[in-house]
Amino acid sequence: MGGGNSWPRQLERILNNTQDQWSFRVINKGSVGQDTDYLLTHLPKWLQKYRPHFLLAMVGINDTFLDTFQFQRGKFLDKFLTYNLAEWITAGIKARVTEKKRDLLTANPDISQLHPRTISNLYRMIDSTTRHGAYFVAVQYALTKTDGLKTAIKHRKVAYISNYEIFLELLNHYNYEDFFIDKFGGHFGHATVFGNRVIADNVARELLILLRSQVQPN
């Protein structure tokens, strides 16, 4: 989502416009609605093809959301089989479906506690990344602390970037709608152009600090 204004696209522009020591190419392999299983499956061929110096991953929310969706769909089917079809329609199927959809969109998953599948897949992604000589950077979602991420994922070849503090401060001066178009994540959502710019600015700053202090590109 976001196209040319997604945070990876803006990140590339910011990195190349704010310094002249290095030239950056940011390859965005994010895909709408995909979980970490999908990313893990495709990661080896991407690493082989692009041979990156860094891999930035902002992942995990879809693992929780898709599992929740499957659970809700299962409950729906159970009820459908339990009640007579005519009675179900009379009771108001439209209202029920609308309510469930709203529940899914406004649910506030505790992202500080990562989904077990997310943790397992992240470790495998990190191992694959480091074997290819790249540095893994875990970028946390907006308005979400990195505490749980750091607790769940402990690896000497991982750097963490928090977007929590910067968004918390900016919300003292701007409205929520200036940064997000929805509340997909409960306490955050898909970003606006401005929201993506905030993420890109923050990631660029932290990435340059990391690059200058720890890692030198080939």
Secondary structure, DSSP 8 states (H G I E B T S, - for coil): --GGGSHHHHHHHHHHHS-SS----------TT--HHHHHHHHHHHHHHH--SEEEE---HHHHHHHHHHHHHHHHHHHHHHS-HHHHHHHHHHHHHHHHHHHHHH----TTS--HHHHHHHHHHHHHHHHTT-EEEEE--TT--SHHHHHH---TTEEEE--HHHHHHHTTTS-HHHHBS--TTSS--SB-HHHHHHHHHHHHHHHHHHHHHT----
